[in-house]
């Protein structure tokens, strides 16, 4: 495959440096690396220059997209990429040498338009025990070749057909640029248009969990945002046609699930903080769904 690797980065120079080192040692080398920096201060420039100076095995394109918007930044990576396939990986992830080869092999074997793969969290050794027990950062996984359900489509570790992306009048929607959710919006639109998205369980990347995310507050805010994203996609007709009945069902179900999850969080507290936190995240996610009806959006990337 003729592959461009696309990286949107923001103020993670050390993480980007580590990722570029991983990409230099891939068994299947890409055509090029595209790095678009959303930091006007160009904090990602030094790692790119260091990689170039060390004779990186493929060209690295670097650009700055100064508007604080993850969707516009991702769009710029697509604009710059020349490959027939585009692989997307986050700037805080680590890719083992076989990563890209396994994505490409799965795409070929299963005649896919897109291949999604796992992101395994790596918690610090001194992370709170309840966070480790709760497995709050894990993604759902499935056998290789499985068509990914529409509700589980997301970025982080993904290979996509460049022709399919470039055929879109709008790729990543800037309306999601400070809230997140631009990835699910794009992928559900592609899937609605007939794209075949399959899973590759072997193409694992690892994500060291940042200290700022090791808290109940972060988990609740991320869950709320996830609920808002889910409701926004439903109300936009991404999963099925939207009617008054569907809207009413979504609101009623979210309200009931929020109340039940809140009660279960209280009841589970004596059995461990990780159990209570599990239900608190469900409570927050359903609150997020309800808040979407009021047009409220948590601006995580603002």
ABEGO torsion letter per residue (X at the ends): XBBBBBBBBBGBAAAAAAAAAAAAABABBBABBBBBBABAAGAAAAAAAAAAAAGBABBBBBBBBABBBAAAAAAAAAAABABABBBBBBAABBBBAAAAAAAAAAAAAAGBABBBBBBBBBBBAABBAAAAAAGAABBBBBBBGBBBBAAABBBGBBBBBAAAAAABABBBBAAAAAAEGAAAAAAAAAAAAGBBBBBBAABBBBBBBBAAABBAAAAAAAAAAAAAAAAAAAAAGAABBBBAAAAAAAAAAAAAAAAAAAAAAAAAAAAEAAAAAAAAAAAAAAAAAAAAAAGBBBBAAX
